[in-house]
């Protein structure tokens, strides 16, 4: 790896970090490429060399978050109880890093508009999360580890909505909301085995 290549990769990572901070503070629409370039200490043209559009930079921020979450929490394990445990572990990580939760929540809210650049990302993101949890609940049901009468699809939809909704409530009033305890309570009431 040449020095120039390494320097370029480091600069790119610095830009993504600065963009994540700006989006968390100002929202996507409230942030500009010029502001992000200023935070990194480069020119607007310098930033455009790495990310030619604001949308390309947003995609890089979201992809980094997903990659970090997937690697750290091993979210690609086979469907079953471990997937649910990993989602709880992800929530535990998020509680220790409120900045990323704030960024994610702001972007998710902004992206409900179909013309938002992250709209398609969140459609795919939520679909993948629901599908993965649905698969896990279906496997648990097949092994008799899900309570009778629990619909795996509805349980998955509710779990993902609960996780995101609790994160927003927790950001608003962290001393009043037990994010992890609430997720564990919900899951344990669906299972016939310990979480």
N, C-alpha and C positions, 0 to 999 in steps of 0.2 A: 504494500500500500504506500503510495507516494505521499509526501508531506502535504502537497496541494489538495489531494483527494481527501485526506484525513481532515484538513482544515475546512474544506467545503462541507463535509459531513457534520462536523462540529457546529459550523455556522448554521446549517439547516436545522439541527436540533435546537440551537439557541432560539431560532426564529419560531419554531413550533412551541417552545416553552413560553416565550413572550406572548405569542398569540393566545395560548391557553389562559394566561394570566389576564390579558386584556379582555377576552371574551367573558371570563368570570366576573370581572369588575364592571364592564360596560355593556355586556351583551354583544352578540355578533353584529347587529346593526349599528350599535353605538361605537364600534371599533373601526379604525381605518388602518389600511396598510401603512400609511405614513406614521401613524402613532406606534404601530408595532415595530417598524424600522427604527424609529427613534429609541424605543426601549432597548433594542439590540445594539444600538450604536452604529448603524449602517445607514446608507442613503436609501431613499425610496426605490431608486433604480437597482440598487444592490439587492434589496429584498425581492424585486420582480425577477431577478436572475434565477432565484431559487423557487419562487412561487409566482407564476405569471398572473394569477387571479386571486381574489379574496376567497373564492369558492375552493380553489385548490389548497389553500392554506387551511381552511376549515376542515376539509377532508383529511388532511394530514394530522391535524389535532385529534380528530375523532378516531382515526385509525390507530394512532399511538395509544390512546386510552384503551381501546379494545384489545390491542396486542399486549399491553402491560397487564390488564386484568386477566386475560386468558392464560398468559404465562404464569403469573403469580398464583392464581387460584386454580390452575389446572382445570379450566372449564370444559376441556375437551375429553374428559373421562367418559367411559361408557355410561349409557342411561341407567339411572337407578338412584339409590340413596346417596351415593357420593356426589352426584350432581347437585342435589339439594343442599348437602353439607357445604359444597364449594360456594354456592350462592350466599349462604349464611356467612361464610368466611369472607366473601367479597364485601358484604355489608359491614362486617367487623372492620375490614380495611378502610372502607369509606368513612366510618365513624372517626378513624384516626386521621383522615385527610379530608376535612370538610370543603376545602377549596375545589377539589375535583367534583364533589357532589354538587356544589353550587353551580359550577360551570355546566355540568351535565343537565341539571334541572332547568337552568335558564335556556340552554340551547334546545332542550326537548320541548319546552313551552313555546319558544319562538318558532320552532319547526313544525308546529301543527298546521301552519299555513302552507298550502300546496306549492306556492311559489318560492318558499324559503329554500336556499341551497342545501340545507341539511335534511329537508323533508324526506327524500328517498332513503337517505341513510337511516333515519329513525324508523321508517316503515320496515326496512330490512332488519334493523337491529331488534325491534320489538317482535317481529315475526320469528326470528331465529331464537330469541330468548323463550318465547311462548312454546315454540316447537320442541326445543330441548327439554324444557320442564315437563311438557305434555308427554313426551316420550318416556321420561323418567317416571312420571306418575303411572303411565300405562304398564311399564315393567313392574313397578311395585304392586299394581293391582293384579297382574298375572301371577305374582308370587304370594298373594294373600297378605301383602304388607300395607295395603291401602284399605281403609274402612269401607265396608259394604255401602253401596249407594253413592259413593263419591265419584263424580264424573271427572276423569283425568284432564280433559280439555278445559272444563270450567275451573278446576282447581289450579291449572297452570295459568290461565288468564287472570284469575284472582290473585295468585301469588305474585306475578310480575307487577300487577297494578298496586298491590299492597306494598311491595318493596319500594316502588318509586314514590307512591303517595306518602309512605312513612318517612322517606328521605326528605321530602319537602317539609313535612310537619316538623321533623327533627331539626332541619335548618332554621325553621322559624322559632322553635322553642325547644332547644336541646335538653334542657333540664326537665321538661315535661313529657318527653317522648322516649320510651325505651325501644329503640329501633330493633335491636337484636332480639330482645325478649319477645317482642310482638311477632317477629318472623318465626321464632322457634315455637311460640304458642300456636300460631296458625298451623304450621307444619305438623307439630306433634298431635294436634287434634284430627288430622287426616290420616295419620299412620297408625298401624297396629304394632309397630316395633319402635324402639327408641331411636330418636334422631341422632 
